[in-house]
Amino acid sequence: MKRHRLPGWSLWITLALTLLIHPGAGAKETSTPNILFVLTDNTGWGDFGAYGGGEARGAPSPNVDRMAREGLLLQNFNTEPQCTPSRSALMTGRFAIRSGNQSVPIGVPYYGLVPWEITIAELLSERGYATGMFGKWHLGKTEGRFPTDQGFDVWYGIPNSTDESIWISPDEIRNFTNAGDLEETLPESQVPWVMEARKGEKPEKLKRYDLKERRRIDAELTRRTIEFMSKHARAKKPFFAFVPLTATHYPTLPHPDFDGKTGYGEYADMLVQTDHYLGRMLSALEELGVEDNTLVVFTADNGPEDPDNGNDRFNGWTGPWAGTYFTAREGGLRAPCILRWPGKIPPGRRSNEIVHIVDFFTTLARLAGAKVPSDRPIDGLDLSDFLLGKSDKSGREGFPIFVGNDFYALKWRNWKVHYIWQESKYSPKEVLSTVPKVVNLITDPREERQVAEPYNTWIQYPMMKVLADFQKSVKQYPNVPLGAPDSYKPSN
Amino acid sequence: MKRHRLPGWSLWITLALTLLIHPGAGAKETSTPNILFVLTDNTGWGDFGAYGGGEARGAPSPNVDRMAREGLLLQNFNTEPQCTPSRSALMTGRFAIRSGNQSVPIGVPYYGLVPWEITIAELLSERGYATGMFGKWHLGKTEGRFPTDQGFDVWYGIPNSTDESIWISPDEIRNFTNAGDLEETLPESQVPWVMEARKGEKPEKLKRYDLKERRRIDAELTRRTIEFMSKHARAKKPFFAFVPLTATHYPTLPHPDFDGKTGYGEYADMLVQTDHYLGRMLSALEELGVEDNTLVVFTADNGPEDPDNGNDRFNGWTGPWAGTYFTAREGGLRAPCILRWPGKIPPGRRSNEIVHIVDFFTTLARLAGAKVPSDRPIDGLDLSDFLLGKSDKSGREGFPIFVGNDFYALKWRNWKVHYIWQESKYSPKEVLSTVPKVVNLITDPREERQVAEPYNTWIQYPMMKVLADFQKSVKQYPNVPLGAPDSYKPSN
């Protein structure tokens, strides 16, 4: 322990300020690289070969592994612990609780991004980018809250989560639930649809999103992404292709071309399918001659549903980490994340620097020469120097972890303090009211052991300060309330 | 499960034959690449970055990771489950039980390779190689059983295991044991020494191998390896440098230059140290201009001592696998293994094909144009086509697993059947006399779940046949008995 450097006051003041200040305002560069951003759903940190999984887990991943050789692999990329929060953070550069998106919506009439929010798609659009989204949104299902209301020129996909596909497939539903005839009571208004939209137009319902469609949608997303990229590459227009695939979210049903391909269950099949679709998109970039001018990001929104489920339907491997999404444990927070930009991002790098999904907003804005808003707290940091190899440090020291409305934990460097402990998604929430649980993420990656008292108490100084400053910023800029109407404007 | 192809009889007959036949006899190629073979001790599958660990585990491994980018990373490289057996298998190409080396020696007057055994060093020596060994032997401590009696021109290192270093360090021993004044009873004949030897001469005792030396020995091994490689590279003589480092074996005491370097304990420090020494050897190859003509192997003799020891002295990470050495579980058997040979081994490959440590004997012989013996069973397969990228398949379907004298288990493709189950090194041995435990290593990497009966019974057909054929070969060529004298000759 003797080598841990004690941080001075200056350190956590700096840290606190990074949560308040708006980095990237006044960006110096004015380049406009294409951006292909592929986001998978509920995927384990260790699932792909470059993270130790791949073929050893029954699912070879040559394309993901190649991206890692050619780019930067992040070992400590952190998400919010649920789908909607993570996507909200990605789109806005703000911790999801600031935007009223701290929980996945269940049974509510409307939810998602209020119009007042500013997304990365809007920033890039203003910089002259063609912006296309192909996949799952999960940030609003009502008029005014679709992707094309938030900066995307075009969108094809599903508004909510992919598990809704089991709602309308009476023939298959019994394989997945014990719900009997429940599906017959589903109100027509809640039936899920595959939708298509163009900016300024009302989205069109194309077809019901049932289990058959669920198997095929990622193939269609890939096809449309390539079509979109081809169109704009040929027109020499910079593009932002955002591709939130539905794999590997429950129900894990692969495309018929991949069903049974691995022999190790549907989850493994979907990993192989995803790697294949990524490969097709990468090949398209090469064929279009824009490989060198395109930043590719491959990542996931959070960790897997059920990594240790004890049955043969293998569901994601979290590597050294434990826990699931819907918790503040590393297995839910850490996701695979690889970035490639030939000639710009040095090849073959691995880094354990902390990066948070909010950081994409500020970093992509900076790389594209866009300005981030200054009238609201932006939590994302500009990581461009880190990505481009000009710095070994990401600059991010930590972040608060909310699960729903509750402040569960704080991660700071290689430490985490848990105020509320939850083993896994379906475990009870344990409030650690007397002594919080402080863990060392390097020596105890599964977060099982309270560290000894002297460190326990010391480490909470910088951590509590981070929280206090976050709370202060919330006081100055109140969070968007959960369930805010479209008319929401901040009161400060 | 439907996609598992049922093997025909021909398959397991072929497999059975591979355990008997002597592949590589009549090698076609006559090249003489240099070989640098670095072997670490009790190291976890996941400890290095390219396997998912590295910086995320507090121990960056840039040199190991670079080797992986430039070469072939094996995800399913298998050892024998103890030090002496693994080294016996590596040197002879024969499962250790055939050579009477199935256990680490404790309290015996002599042990190791009988003179009748033929090592890879002998084969390479006959092909004109300079053969040097720098490190831990653990295959004999008496005259006639040192490395220089078994094909090495020169040797510097320790004859037995590195834990002996604590025997003669009364000042430090209390940090490691509760043995009190026990050390004072150690007979002078058992005091460990650092030794140096040349072929045809009696080894010289250089200095006592105490805890101070234990910290420094790997630096000295690295220095001497580079000196050896330099001498022969300049003389244009092909060389075989075998470097069994003492890291990361207990006591995990890093060199003073690395002590406390990571802040995450001695084990992590030793990982960083090992990566650094590997880097120095790789740089030397580059400076000598022989990088392209040198096959580099970086691997370990078996899994770690205690991967889940529950204290802050972090001891190895086994990745998805569980268990320790001295068991038949994957955590003990699987070790990191990366091979690099620029221009010959295609870069950036990962493979989950089964490879066993016995296979190096036959493969290295083949690559160097040497003939393997035909008067004894050689278990090693010729993997040269696999390494050189001419084949995706290693050709190895499985192997028997002995722990000491006991037949514990059989691994076959992605399955394993346990006849004797042992949780970890210090756990009791459970004889599964009624129903063996059959596990699927892809869907259940921790080997916790018995597979359902239809598969359980089916899978044992090809497995039992492998065992029967192994036993048949043992009947034809009896194993060297444990504790055989130097005069041992086979009776068949």
Chai-1 contact restraints between the chains, C-beta under 6 A:
chainA,res_idxA,chainB,res_idxB,connection_type,confidence,min_distance_angstrom,max_distance_angstrom,comment,restraint_id
A,R3,B,G260,contact,1.0,0.0,6.0,A-B,restraint_1
A,R3,B,G263,contact,1.0,0.0,6.0,A-B,restraint_2
A,H4,B,G263,contact,1.0,0.0,6.0,A-B,restraint_3
A,G46,B,G52,contact,1.0,0.0,6.0,A-B,restraint_4
A,G49,B,R350,contact,1.0,0.0,6.0,A-B,restraint_5
A,Y51,B,G52,contact,1.0,0.0,6.0,A-B,restraint_6
A,G52,B,G46,contact,1.0,0.0,6.0,A-B,restraint_7
A,G52,B,Y51,contact,1.0,0.0,6.0,A-B,restraint_8
A,G52,B,G52,contact,1.0,0.0,6.0,A-B,restraint_9
A,G52,B,G319,contact,1.0,0.0,6.0,A-B,restraint_10
A,E55,B,N352,contact,1.0,0.0,6.0,A-B,restraint_11
A,A56,B,Q75,contact,1.0,0.0,6.0,A-B,restraint_12
A,A56,B,N352,contact,1.0,0.0,6.0,A-B,restraint_13
A,G58,B,I442,contact,1.0,0.0,6.0,A-B,restraint_14
A,R69,B,R69,contact,1.0,0.0,6.0,A-B,restraint_15
A,R69,B,G348,contact,1.0,0.0,6.0,A-B,restraint_16
A,Q75,B,A56,contact,1.0,0.0,6.0,A-B,restraint_17
A,G260,B,R3,contact,1.0,0.0,6.0,A-B,restraint_18
A,G263,B,R3,contact,1.0,0.0,6.0,A-B,restraint_19
A,G263,B,H4,contact,1.0,0.0,6.0,A-B,restraint_20
A,Y264,B,I442,contact,1.0,0.0,6.0,A-B,restraint_21
A,Y264,B,T443,contact,1.0,0.0,6.0,A-B,restraint_22
A,D312,B,T443,contact,1.0,0.0,6.0,A-B,restraint_23
A,F314,B,T443,contact,1.0,0.0,6.0,A-B,restraint_24
A,G319,B,G52,contact,1.0,0.0,6.0,A-B,restraint_25
A,G348,B,R69,contact,1.0,0.0,6.0,A-B,restraint_26
A,R350,B,G49,contact,1.0,0.0,6.0,A-B,restraint_27
A,N352,B,E55,contact,1.0,0.0,6.0,A-B,restraint_28
A,N352,B,A56,contact,1.0,0.0,6.0,A-B,restraint_29
A,I442,B,G58,contact,1.0,0.0,6.0,A-B,restraint_30
A,I442,B,Y264,contact,1.0,0.0,6.0,A-B,restraint_31
A,T443,B,Y264,contact,1.0,0.0,6.0,A-B,restraint_32
A,T443,B,D312,contact,1.0,0.0,6.0,A-B,restraint_33
A,T443,B,F314,contact,1.0,0.0,6.0,A-B,restraint_34
